[in-house]
């Protein structure tokens, strides 16, 4: 089994401006820089890195994507997770990711 690196942080949930836009958290810049420096070689298309995310009691397989406009990674937050954990737009949440 490959050992994964765990990162813990707080971030505000936001919604993409497109109609019916996805919800995301932006990883802190310092954390994104560290991840990109160490793991960029593992990125797949569009700066995608496979990840496991955890908020509250919910854990799921996902990915983070590098956003060149904001120079940070974005983590999409599924509707199912937002409902289960009662997360609302602009709420600051505590989360963990394993890469």
C-alpha positions, 0 to 999 in steps of 0.5 A: 500500500502506498502511504498518503500524505495528510493535509488538514486546513480550514477553507470557505466553501464557494460556488462557481459562477456558472448556472448550477455551478459546482461548490469548491474550497480553495486550498490555502496558497502556502499548502498548494505551493507545497503540494505542487512543489512535491507532487506536481509530477503525479498530476494528471490532465488539467493539474488533477491529483487523486485525493481522499477528502474528509469533512466531519464524518464524511470521507470520499474519493475525489481529486483536487485540480490546480487552478491557474487563475487563482494559483491554487488547488480546488477541491469540489464538494459534492452535494451529497457531502454538503447535505450530510454535513449541513454545509452552506455557501460561504461557511468556513469548514475544517477538512482533511485530504490525503494525497 
